[in-house]
Amino acid sequence: MRNAVLQLEAIFATAIDAMVVTDAVGNIQMFNTAAEQMFGYLSQEVMGMNVSLLMPMPDSLHHHLYMERYIETRQPRIPRQGREVIAKRRSGENFPADITITDVEQDEGIIFIAVIRDISARKTKEQHIIQLAFFDQETGLPNAYYLYDKLAYLLKEQKSNYHLISLYLGDLTDYVNIFGVHGVKDVIVAVNNLLIDKLPLQSLIVRCGLRHLKIIYAPVRDELLSTEQIAEHLQTLISQPLHVASYHIFLTATFGLLKIDSQQYTVEKLLDHVDIALHFAKHNIGSCYQVFKTEFTENLHRRALIVQKLHNAMNEMPFQLYLQPQISLATQHIIGVEALIRWQDTDGLWISPAEFIPIAETIGLIKDITLWTLKKACAIVKEWQKNTHHQYSCAVNISAQVLCTPAFLHEITMLIVENELDPHVLELEITETALMLSIDTAISTITELSALGISISIDDFGTGLSSLAYLKLFEINRLKIDQSFITHILTDVHDKKMVTAIIKLAHELGYQVVCEGVENKVQLALVQQLGCDEVQGYYFAKPMPSTDFLAFAENFTFE
């Protein structure tokens, strides 16, 4: 028996884990070498002392109550096996520990054997993993994964009056030049400090990209602010100066927001919809924010459908070219046409060019569509010259992206040569926005096009963003007054004055003037009286298939 006891004592002394034996009231009876190393006490120092010595407050105060309850009930609720606790070293340092406690009945009474393992290193690794997984390494702000968990919690708890905000900072190029690439971190931190200091206490700011933040706006108790009021408050905050290094800087930002509704949303939908609101905020003139609306999703789905249809259409080019006559008010004859692209989808529905042309521009397909239109227009004019000897001019709309393409001049020259056309019968209509996209390129290209004999007109004049000073820089033949001015010219005195001023300005600069959208005889009489040179519109003819135009032209009468 004595040998067995000695053997057990040897095992106890040499165990890798700390082992502490106490009596029923918690007085230490055995304290092995590993325990000495872990806690900083020598065995002889702690023998007979209460084990609460190894516990931080308040556990050390209440330990005797735990032990008394266990002795009385024998229910292992307090000295549970395999649990994590906080222990205390002799130095006063607290550390996380894993403890397993076993009770043993002896003749002398119950004893407790505790096996203790220091898990500080494991906890540090776990914390590092959490830091890597849930926090932005550059700024220390929570990241998208942290946000996901927080939103899941809010939805589960059905928290009310919380809002989710997706905020995108404006161009940081100037600040990169000042602070360096890594200095952007300081800008982001400054934004965070500004907002977190002014937003309600439980609000959360998360970094989701280089200059993309998401914010959970937590309401103040009994706060009844509307979504719009929260948006206005945030707009005011982000317009304030930021303090970065020794600079005061001002940032621009756009954001989308929505109310977190556990009955309506999943986490995925919340994140999708708030980013959709941000997308529309970026295109929202007059305000830097946009509250999510259900029609936004419908619009994006429609756009995605058009994108898919456009890509599928590029192989077969299932477009049609319609022509709308242009009439000279001086001769009262048709002098030309505007070529207008039309698209009837495979399901028989017509897709408006006002819808698909802007999309084609953004996805890089507008050049192919424009070249197709030019080829068809040149083929039509060639056919007229070959079989009828008509000299109608043909106007084609040119996208800004196409106009500023280096190869465009060569491509249009080859079309003229291949179709043996007189360049004077070809007219290119360019919007003011296209001219402003790249002034130097536009000036150079238009000058060379004019030198070839191609006519140039500015389409939708008066609706763009150009300066009148730029008009003298371009070789222009015509200004086309947008139909939005003609629609209300009989009832809106301002529209009438605008049309009068544009006609006078154009004539002073030596340009012809075309009024678009003339739909009735009274409008026709008025623009004629104001000095307009040419008109087009439904009063004379809607756009028609190219195959129908010559028959229409043969029977055309001004009245």
Buried (B, 14 or more C-beta within 10 A) or exposed (E): EEEEEEEEEEEBEEBEBBBBBBBBBBBBBBBBBBBBEBBBBEBEBBEEBBBBBBBBEEBBEEBEEBBBEBEEEEEEEBBEEEEEBEBBBBEEEBBBBBBBBEBEEEEEEBBBBBBBBBBEEEBEEEEEEEEEEBBBEEBEBBBBEBBBEBBEEBBEEEBEBBBBBBBBBBEBEEBBEBBEEEBBBBBBBBBBEBBBEEBBEEBBBBBBEEBBBBBBBBBEEEEEBEBEEBBBEBBEBBEEEBEBEEBEBEBEBBBBBBBBEBEEBEBEEBBBBBBBBBBBBEEBEEEBBBBBBEEBBEBBEEBEEBBEBBEEBEEEBEBBBBBBBBBBBEEEEBBBBBBBBBBEBEEEEEBEBEEBBEBBBEEEBBBBBBBBBBBBBBBBBBBBBEEEEBEBBBBBBBBBBBBBBEEBBEBBBEBBEEBEBEBEBBBBBBBBBBBBBBEEBBBEBBEBBBEEEBBBBBBBBBBBEBEEEBBEBBBBBBBBBBBBBBBEBEEEEEBBEBBBEBBEBBBEEEBBBBBBBBBEEEBBEBBBEBBBBBBBBEBBBEBBEBEEBBEBBEEBEEE
